[in-house]
Amino acid sequence: MKQIKHEPKPLMTARLQAEARQALAKRSNQSRFLDIAASKDRSWEPVGRLAG
């Protein structure tokens, strides 16, 4: 039976953060805009002429 080698937590955290940054760097500006818009509440939505 093979023994699983565990990675130390600080190294695992650094690796996962690097992978996340790399994945997020490939995103387009449009998807970033939609993420920001989804995180805000309705009071941030445009009204009047801007709400087209």
PQR file of N, CA, C, O and H, with PARSE charges and radii, in Angstrom:
ATOM      1  N   MET A   1       0.834  -1.176   0.000 -0.4000 1.5000
ATOM      2  CA  MET A   1       0.000   0.000   0.000 -0.0000 2.0000
ATOM      3  C   MET A   1       0.882   1.243   0.000  0.5500 1.7000
ATOM      4  O   MET A   1       1.826   1.338   0.785 -0.5500 1.4000
ATOM      5  N   LYS A   2       0.581   2.178  -0.864 -0.4000 1.5000
ATOM      6  CA  LYS A   2       1.372   3.397  -0.958 -0.0000 2.0000
ATOM      7  C   LYS A   2       0.963   4.390   0.125  0.5500 1.7000
ATOM      8  O   LYS A   2      -0.214   4.544   0.452 -0.5500 1.4000
ATOM      9  H   LYS A   2      -0.185   2.101  -1.501  0.4000 1.0000
ATOM     10  N   GLN A   3       1.962   5.042   0.656 -0.4000 1.5000
ATOM     11  CA  GLN A   3       1.681   6.061   1.663 -0.0000 2.0000
ATOM     12  C   GLN A   3       1.578   7.420   0.968  0.5500 1.7000
ATOM     13  O   GLN A   3       2.429   7.773   0.153 -0.5500 1.4000
ATOM     14  H   GLN A   3       2.918   4.916   0.390  0.4000 1.0000
ATOM     15  N   ILE A   4       0.544   8.168   1.292 -0.4000 1.5000
ATOM     16  CA  ILE A   4       0.311   9.467   0.678 -0.0000 2.0000
ATOM     17  C   ILE A   4       1.237  10.496   1.326  0.5500 1.7000
ATOM     18  O   ILE A   4       1.314  10.597   2.550 -0.5500 1.4000
ATOM     19  H   ILE A   4      -0.148   7.881   1.955  0.4000 1.0000
ATOM     20  N   LYS A   5       1.937  11.258   0.482 -0.4000 1.5000
ATOM     21  CA  LYS A   5       2.809  12.303   1.000 -0.0000 2.0000
ATOM     22  C   LYS A   5       1.987  13.580   1.138  0.5500 1.7000
ATOM     23  O   LYS A   5       1.412  14.071   0.167 -0.5500 1.4000
ATOM     24  H   LYS A   5       1.874  11.176  -0.513  0.4000 1.0000
ATOM     25  N   HIS A   6       1.942  14.098   2.340 -0.4000 1.5000
ATOM     26  CA  HIS A   6       1.199  15.322   2.585 -0.0000 2.0000
ATOM     27  C   HIS A   6       2.120  16.518   2.453  0.5500 1.7000
ATOM     28  O   HIS A   6       3.275  16.498   2.879 -0.5500 1.4000
ATOM     29  H   HIS A   6       2.409  13.698   3.128  0.4000 1.0000
ATOM     30  N   GLU A   7       1.575  17.551   1.852 -0.4000 1.5000
ATOM     31  CA  GLU A   7       2.301  18.787   1.655 -0.0000 2.0000
ATOM     32  C   GLU A   7       2.106  19.671   2.899  0.5500 1.7000
ATOM     33  O   GLU A   7       0.992  19.742   3.418 -0.5500 1.4000
ATOM     34  H   GLU A   7       0.637  17.567   1.506  0.4000 1.0000
ATOM     35  N   PRO A   8       3.142  20.335   3.382 -0.5600 1.5000
ATOM     36  CA  PRO A   8       2.955  21.231   4.530  0.2800 2.0000
ATOM     37  C   PRO A   8       1.956  22.329   4.188  0.5500 1.7000
ATOM     38  O   PRO A   8       1.882  22.783   3.046 -0.5500 1.4000
ATOM     39  N   LYS A   9       1.194  22.749   5.185 -0.4000 1.5000
ATOM     40  CA  LYS A   9       0.122  23.713   4.949 -0.0000 2.0000
ATOM     41  C   LYS A   9       0.576  25.019   4.304  0.5500 1.7000
ATOM     42  O   LYS A   9      -0.091  25.486   3.380 -0.5500 1.4000
ATOM     43  H   LYS A   9       1.254  22.381   6.113  0.4000 1.0000
ATOM     44  N   PRO A  10       1.684  25.638   4.745 -0.5600 1.5000
ATOM     45  CA  PRO A  10       2.107  26.889   4.087  0.2800 2.0000
ATOM     46  C   PRO A  10       2.443  26.694   2.607  0.5500 1.7000
ATOM     47  O   PRO A  10       2.148  27.560   1.784 -0.5500 1.4000
ATOM     48  N   LEU A  11       3.056  25.563   2.271 -0.4000 1.5000
ATOM     49  CA  LEU A  11       3.370  25.296   0.864 -0.0000 2.0000
ATOM     50  C   LEU A  11       2.108  25.042   0.055  0.5500 1.7000
ATOM     51  O   LEU A  11       1.988  25.500  -1.081 -0.5500 1.4000
ATOM     52  H   LEU A  11       3.296  24.859   2.939  0.4000 1.0000
ATOM     53  N   MET A  12       1.169  24.314   0.642 -0.4000 1.5000
ATOM     54  CA  MET A  12      -0.089  24.045  -0.042 -0.0000 2.0000
ATOM     55  C   MET A  12      -0.860  25.353  -0.267  0.5500 1.7000
ATOM     56  O   MET A  12      -1.440  25.558  -1.334 -0.5500 1.4000
ATOM     57  H   MET A  12       1.266  23.942   1.566  0.4000 1.0000
ATOM     58  N   THR A  13      -0.866  26.231   0.733 -0.4000 1.5000
ATOM     59  CA  THR A  13      -1.554  27.511   0.616 -0.0000 2.0000
ATOM     60  C   THR A  13      -0.935  28.353  -0.493  0.5500 1.7000
ATOM     61  O   THR A  13      -1.650  28.937  -1.308 -0.5500 1.4000
ATOM     62  H   THR A  13      -0.396  26.066   1.600  0.4000 1.0000
ATOM     63  N   ALA A  14       0.384  28.415  -0.523 -0.4000 1.5000
ATOM     64  CA  ALA A  14       1.078  29.187  -1.559 -0.0000 2.0000
ATOM     65  C   ALA A  14       0.792  28.624  -2.952  0.5500 1.7000
ATOM     66  O   ALA A  14       0.576  29.378  -3.901 -0.5500 1.4000
ATOM     67  H   ALA A  14       0.965  27.941   0.139  0.4000 1.0000
ATOM     68  N   ARG A  15       0.792  27.288  -3.066 -0.4000 1.5000
ATOM     69  CA  ARG A  15       0.522  26.666  -4.366 -0.0000 2.0000
ATOM     70  C   ARG A  15      -0.895  26.953  -4.838  0.5500 1.7000
ATOM     71  O   ARG A  15      -1.112  27.275  -6.006 -0.5500 1.4000
ATOM     72  H   ARG A  15       0.967  26.676  -2.295  0.4000 1.0000
ATOM     73  N   LEU A  16      -1.866  26.836  -3.923 -0.4000 1.5000
ATOM     74  CA  LEU A  16      -3.258  27.082  -4.291 -0.0000 2.0000
ATOM     75  C   LEU A  16      -3.492  28.553  -4.654  0.5500 1.7000
ATOM     76  O   LEU A  16      -4.247  28.848  -5.581 -0.5500 1.4000
ATOM     77  H   LEU A  16      -1.689  26.575  -2.974  0.4000 1.0000
ATOM     78  N   GLN A  17      -2.850  29.474  -3.930 -0.4000 1.5000
ATOM     79  CA  GLN A  17      -2.977  30.893  -4.258 -0.0000 2.0000
ATOM     80  C   GLN A  17      -2.387  31.187  -5.633  0.5500 1.7000
ATOM     81  O   GLN A  17      -2.960  31.962  -6.399 -0.5500 1.4000
ATOM     82  H   GLN A  17      -2.237  29.235  -3.178  0.4000 1.0000
ATOM     83  N   ALA A  18      -1.260  30.582  -5.949 -0.4000 1.5000
ATOM     84  CA  ALA A  18      -0.642  30.780  -7.262 -0.0000 2.0000
ATOM     85  C   ALA A  18      -1.545  30.235  -8.371  0.5500 1.7000
ATOM     86  O   ALA A  18      -1.692  30.866  -9.418 -0.5500 1.4000
ATOM     87  H   ALA A  18      -0.795  29.952  -5.326  0.4000 1.0000
ATOM     88  N   GLU A  19      -2.142  29.074  -8.144 -0.4000 1.5000
ATOM     89  CA  GLU A  19      -3.061  28.504  -9.135 -0.0000 2.0000
ATOM     90  C   GLU A  19      -4.286  29.391  -9.318  0.5500 1.7000
ATOM     91  O   GLU A  19      -4.753  29.577 -10.442 -0.5500 1.4000
ATOM     92  H   GLU A  19      -2.022  28.562  -7.293  0.4000 1.0000
ATOM     93  N   ALA A  20      -4.807  29.938  -8.228 -0.4000 1.5000
ATOM     94  CA  ALA A  20      -5.986  30.805  -8.308 -0.0000 2.0000
ATOM     95  C   ALA A  20      -5.661  32.085  -9.061  0.5500 1.7000
ATOM     96  O   ALA A  20      -6.441  32.531  -9.902 -0.5500 1.4000
ATOM     97  H   ALA A  20      -4.427  29.787  -7.315  0.4000 1.0000
ATOM     98  N   ARG A  21      -4.504  32.681  -8.758 -0.4000 1.5000
ATOM     99  CA  ARG A  21      -4.106  33.907  -9.480 -0.0000 2.0000
ATOM    100  C   ARG A  21      -3.945  33.638 -10.972  0.5500 1.7000
ATOM    101  O   ARG A  21      -4.335  34.457 -11.804 -0.5500 1.4000
ATOM    102  H   ARG A  21      -3.870  32.319  -8.074  0.4000 1.0000
ATOM    103  N   GLN A  22      -3.372  32.496 -11.300 -0.4000 1.5000
ATOM    104  CA  GLN A  22      -3.167  32.134 -12.701 -0.0000 2.0000
ATOM    105  C   GLN A  22      -4.511  31.938 -13.406  0.5500 1.7000
ATOM    106  O   GLN A  22      -4.677  32.359 -14.551 -0.5500 1.4000
ATOM    107  H   GLN A  22      -3.055  31.830 -10.624  0.4000 1.0000
ATOM    108  N   ALA A  23      -5.460  31.307 -12.735 -0.4000 1.5000
ATOM    109  CA  ALA A  23      -6.777  31.082 -13.335 -0.0000 2.0000
ATOM    110  C   ALA A  23      -7.530  32.400 -13.492  0.5500 1.7000
ATOM    111  O   ALA A  23      -8.210  32.608 -14.497 -0.5500 1.4000
ATOM    112  H   ALA A  23      -5.325  30.964 -11.806  0.4000 1.0000
ATOM    113  N   LEU A  24      -7.415  33.290 -12.509 -0.4000 1.5000
ATOM    114  CA  LEU A  24      -8.117  34.573 -12.582 -0.0000 2.0000
ATOM    115  C   LEU A  24      -7.493  35.515 -13.603  0.5500 1.7000
ATOM    116  O   LEU A  24      -8.186  36.372 -14.150 -0.5500 1.4000
ATOM    117  H   LEU A  24      -6.863  33.121 -11.692  0.4000 1.0000
ATOM    118  N   ALA A  25      -6.212  35.373 -13.868 -0.4000 1.5000
ATOM    119  CA  ALA A  25      -5.546  36.240 -14.838 -0.0000 2.0000
ATOM    120  C   ALA A  25      -6.052  35.987 -16.255  0.5500 1.7000
ATOM    121  O   ALA A  25      -5.964  36.868 -17.110 -0.5500 1.4000
ATOM    122  H   ALA A  25      -5.649  34.676 -13.424  0.4000 1.0000
ATOM    123  N   LYS A  26      -6.578  34.801 -16.510 -0.4000 1.5000
ATOM    124  CA  LYS A  26      -7.051  34.444 -17.848 -0.0000 2.0000
ATOM    125  C   LYS A  26      -8.463  34.945 -18.132  0.5500 1.7000
ATOM    126  O   LYS A  26      -8.945  34.851 -19.261 -0.5500 1.4000
ATOM    127  H   LYS A  26      -6.649  34.085 -15.815  0.4000 1.0000
ATOM    128  N   ARG A  27      -9.128  35.481 -17.101 -0.4000 1.5000
ATOM    129  CA  ARG A  27     -10.511  35.930 -17.280 -0.0000 2.0000
ATOM    130  C   ARG A  27     -10.570  37.234 -18.056  0.5500 1.7000
ATOM    131  O   ARG A  27      -9.619  38.015 -18.048 -0.5500 1.4000
ATOM    132  H   ARG A  27      -8.737  35.558 -16.183  0.4000 1.0000
ATOM    133  N   SER A  28     -11.677  37.463 -18.719 -0.4000 1.5000
ATOM    134  CA  SER A  28     -11.867  38.703 -19.462 -0.0000 2.0000
ATOM    135  C   SER A  28     -12.392  39.796 -18.538  0.5500 1.7000
ATOM    136  O   SER A  28     -12.847  39.520 -17.427 -0.5500 1.4000
ATOM    137  H   SER A  28     -12.450  36.829 -18.725  0.4000 1.0000
ATOM    138  N   ASN A  29     -12.324  41.032 -19.006 -0.4000 1.5000
ATOM    139  CA  ASN A  29     -12.833  42.156 -18.218 -0.0000 2.0000
ATOM    140  C   ASN A  29     -14.339  42.058 -18.036  0.5500 1.7000
ATOM    141  O   ASN A  29     -14.867  42.494 -17.013 -0.5500 1.4000
ATOM    142  H   ASN A  29     -11.954  41.256 -19.908  0.4000 1.0000
ATOM    143  N   GLN A  30     -15.038  41.490 -19.015 -0.4000 1.5000
ATOM    144  CA  GLN A  30     -16.494  41.378 -18.937 -0.0000 2.0000
ATOM    145  C   GLN A  30     -16.908  40.515 -17.744  0.5500 1.7000
ATOM    146  O   GLN A  30     -17.831  40.880 -17.015 -0.5500 1.4000
ATOM    147  H   GLN A  30     -14.609  41.136 -19.846  0.4000 1.0000
ATOM    148  N   SER A  31     -16.249  39.390 -17.537 -0.4000 1.5000
ATOM    149  CA  SER A  31     -16.641  38.516 -16.434 -0.0000 2.0000
ATOM    150  C   SER A  31     -16.288  39.144 -15.085  0.5500 1.7000
ATOM    151  O   SER A  31     -16.990  38.918 -14.099 -0.5500 1.4000
ATOM    152  H   SER A  31     -15.500  39.094 -18.130  0.4000 1.0000
ATOM    153  N   ARG A  32     -15.204  39.933 -15.030 -0.4000 1.5000
ATOM    154  CA  ARG A  32     -14.862  40.634 -13.790 -0.0000 2.0000
ATOM    155  C   ARG A  32     -15.938  41.662 -13.462  0.5500 1.7000
ATOM    156  O   ARG A  32     -16.338  41.809 -12.307 -0.5500 1.4000
ATOM    157  H   ARG A  32     -14.635  40.117 -15.831  0.4000 1.0000
ATOM    158  N   PHE A  33     -16.398  42.364 -14.477 -0.4000 1.5000
ATOM    159  CA  PHE A  33     -17.447  43.358 -14.281 -0.0000 2.0000
ATOM    160  C   PHE A  33     -18.712  42.690 -13.750  0.5500 1.7000
ATOM    161  O   PHE A  33     -19.355  43.217 -12.843 -0.5500 1.4000
ATOM    162  H   PHE A  33     -16.073  42.245 -15.415  0.4000 1.0000
ATOM    163  N   LEU A  34     -19.071  41.545 -14.303 -0.4000 1.5000
ATOM    164  CA  LEU A  34     -20.273  40.841 -13.860 -0.0000 2.0000
ATOM    165  C   LEU A  34     -20.133  40.340 -12.425  0.5500 1.7000
ATOM    166  O   LEU A  34     -21.100  40.361 -11.664 -0.5500 1.4000
ATOM    167  H   LEU A  34     -18.549  41.117 -15.041  0.4000 1.0000
ATOM    168  N   ASP A  35     -18.939  39.891 -12.055 -0.4000 1.5000
ATOM    169  CA  ASP A  35     -18.710  39.453 -10.668 -0.0000 2.0000
ATOM    170  C   ASP A  35     -18.879  40.605  -9.695  0.5500 1.7000
ATOM    171  O   ASP A  35     -19.491  40.440  -8.640 -0.5500 1.4000
ATOM    172  H   ASP A  35     -18.153  39.874 -12.673  0.4000 1.0000
ATOM    173  N   ILE A  36     -18.345  41.765 -10.035 -0.4000 1.5000
ATOM    174  CA  ILE A  36     -18.477  42.937  -9.165 -0.0000 2.0000
ATOM    175  C   ILE A  36     -19.938  43.356  -9.073  0.5500 1.7000
ATOM    176  O   ILE A  36     -20.430  43.673  -7.990 -0.5500 1.4000
ATOM    177  H   ILE A  36     -17.848  41.899 -10.892  0.4000 1.0000
ATOM    178  N   ALA A  37     -20.625  43.357 -10.198 -0.4000 1.5000
ATOM    179  CA  ALA A  37     -22.034  43.740 -10.206 -0.0000 2.0000
ATOM    180  C   ALA A  37     -22.871  42.768  -9.367  0.5500 1.7000
ATOM    181  O   ALA A  37     -23.797  43.197  -8.679 -0.5500 1.4000
ATOM    182  H   ALA A  37     -20.226  43.099 -11.077  0.4000 1.0000
ATOM    183  N   ALA A  38     -22.566  41.502  -9.411 -0.4000 1.5000
ATOM    184  CA  ALA A  38     -23.323  40.506  -8.648 -0.0000 2.0000
ATOM    185  C   ALA A  38     -23.064  40.624  -7.151  0.5500 1.7000
ATOM    186  O   ALA A  38     -23.916  40.255  -6.342 -0.5500 1.4000
ATOM    187  H   ALA A  38     -21.814  41.154  -9.970  0.4000 1.0000
ATOM    188  N   SER A  39     -21.901  41.132  -6.781 -0.4000 1.5000
ATOM    189  CA  SER A  39     -21.574  41.223  -5.357 -0.0000 2.0000
ATOM    190  C   SER A  39     -22.207  42.439  -4.679  0.5500 1.7000
ATOM    191  O   SER A  39     -22.273  42.491  -3.451 -0.5500 1.4000
ATOM    192  H   SER A  39     -21.209  41.431  -7.438  0.4000 1.0000
ATOM    193  N   LYS A  40     -22.670  43.411  -5.455 -0.4000 1.5000
ATOM    194  CA  LYS A  40     -23.280  44.618  -4.883 -0.0000 2.0000
ATOM    195  C   LYS A  40     -24.787  44.418  -4.740  0.5500 1.7000
ATOM    196  O   LYS A  40     -25.369  43.555  -5.397 -0.5500 1.4000
ATOM    197  H   LYS A  40     -22.617  43.369  -6.453  0.4000 1.0000
ATOM    198  N   ASP A  41     -25.407  45.210  -3.889 -0.4000 1.5000
ATOM    199  CA  ASP A  41     -26.858  45.092  -3.734 -0.0000 2.0000
ATOM    200  C   ASP A  41     -27.578  45.979  -4.755  0.5500 1.7000
ATOM    201  O   ASP A  41     -26.929  46.667  -5.543 -0.5500 1.4000
ATOM    202  H   ASP A  41     -24.934  45.911  -3.356  0.4000 1.0000
ATOM    203  N   ARG A  42     -28.878  45.966  -4.743 -0.4000 1.5000
ATOM    204  CA  ARG A  42     -29.669  46.674  -5.749 -0.0000 2.0000
ATOM    205  C   ARG A  42     -29.519  48.190  -5.699  0.5500 1.7000
ATOM    206  O   ARG A  42     -29.809  48.864  -6.687 -0.5500 1.4000
ATOM    207  H   ARG A  42     -29.405  45.407  -4.102  0.4000 1.0000
ATOM    208  N   SER A  43     -29.076  48.738  -4.583 -0.4000 1.5000
ATOM    209  CA  SER A  43     -28.925  50.187  -4.494 -0.0000 2.0000
ATOM    210  C   SER A  43     -27.812  50.692  -5.424  0.5500 1.7000
ATOM    211  O   SER A  43     -27.750  51.888  -5.710 -0.5500 1.4000
ATOM    212  H   SER A  43     -28.840  48.191  -3.780  0.4000 1.0000
ATOM    213  N   TRP A  44     -26.945  49.811  -5.892 -0.4000 1.5000
ATOM    214  CA  TRP A  44     -25.866  50.191  -6.805 -0.0000 2.0000
ATOM    215  C   TRP A  44     -26.299  50.143  -8.270  0.5500 1.7000
ATOM    216  O   TRP A  44     -25.546  50.571  -9.145 -0.5500 1.4000
ATOM    217  H   TRP A  44     -26.996  48.839  -5.659  0.4000 1.0000
ATOM    218  N   GLU A  45     -27.495  49.630  -8.552 -0.4000 1.5000
ATOM    219  CA  GLU A  45     -27.944  49.525  -9.931 -0.0000 2.0000
ATOM    220  C   GLU A  45     -28.273  50.892 -10.503  0.5500 1.7000
ATOM    221  O   GLU A  45     -28.803  51.741  -9.786 -0.5500 1.4000
ATOM    222  H   GLU A  45     -28.107  49.283  -7.842  0.4000 1.0000
ATOM    223  N   PRO A  46     -27.975  51.130 -11.774 -0.5600 1.5000
ATOM    224  CA  PRO A  46     -28.276  52.417 -12.385  0.2800 2.0000
ATOM    225  C   PRO A  46     -29.782  52.601 -12.567  0.5500 1.7000
ATOM    226  O   PRO A  46     -30.526  51.630 -12.702 -0.5500 1.4000
ATOM    227  N   VAL A  47     -30.216  53.853 -12.568 -0.4000 1.5000
ATOM    228  CA  VAL A  47     -31.611  54.181 -12.781 -0.0000 2.0000
ATOM    229  C   VAL A  47     -31.720  55.249 -13.872  0.5500 1.7000
ATOM    230  O   VAL A  47     -30.735  55.912 -14.196 -0.5500 1.4000
ATOM    231  H   VAL A  47     -29.611  54.642 -12.458  0.4000 1.0000
ATOM    232  N   GLY A  48     -32.864  55.404 -14.411 -0.4000 1.5000
ATOM    233  CA  GLY A  48     -33.088  56.434 -15.427 -0.0000 2.0000
ATOM    234  C   GLY A  48     -32.438  56.083 -16.741  0.5500 1.7000
ATOM    235  O   GLY A  48     -32.541  54.948 -17.206 -0.5500 1.4000
ATOM    236  H   GLY A  48     -33.665  54.865 -14.148  0.4000 1.0000
ATOM    237  N   ARG A  49     -31.765  57.050 -17.348 -0.4000 1.5000
ATOM    238  CA  ARG A  49     -31.137  56.854 -18.664 -0.0000 2.0000
ATOM    239  C   ARG A  49     -29.999  55.829 -18.633  0.5500 1.7000
ATOM    240  O   ARG A  49     -29.719  55.187 -19.645 -0.5500 1.4000
ATOM    241  H   ARG A  49     -31.681  57.972 -16.970  0.4000 1.0000
ATOM    242  N   LEU A  50     -29.355  55.677 -17.498 -0.4000 1.5000
ATOM    243  CA  LEU A  50     -28.237  54.729 -17.402 -0.0000 2.0000
ATOM    244  C   LEU A  50     -28.707  53.284 -17.365  0.5500 1.7000
ATOM    245  O   LEU A  50     -27.909  52.377 -17.596 -0.5500 1.4000
ATOM    246  H   LEU A  50     -29.584  56.200 -16.676  0.4000 1.0000
ATOM    247  N   ALA A  51     -29.984  53.047 -17.081 -0.4000 1.5000
ATOM    248  CA  ALA A  51     -30.487  51.699 -16.883 -0.0000 2.0000
ATOM    249  C   ALA A  51     -30.898  51.004 -18.175  0.5500 1.7000
ATOM    250  O   ALA A  51     -31.728  50.096 -18.139 -0.5500 1.4000
ATOM    251  H   ALA A  51     -30.633  53.785 -16.893  0.4000 1.0000
ATOM    252  N   GLY A  52     -30.354  51.398 -19.291 -0.4000 1.5000
ATOM    253  CA  GLY A  52     -30.713  50.871 -20.590 -0.0000 2.0000
ATOM    254  C   GLY A  52     -30.374  49.457 -20.740  0.5500 1.7000
ATOM    255  O   GLY A  52     -30.621  48.871 -21.794 -0.5500 1.4000
ATOM    256  H   GLY A  52     -29.680  52.137 -19.320  0.4000 1.0000
TER
END
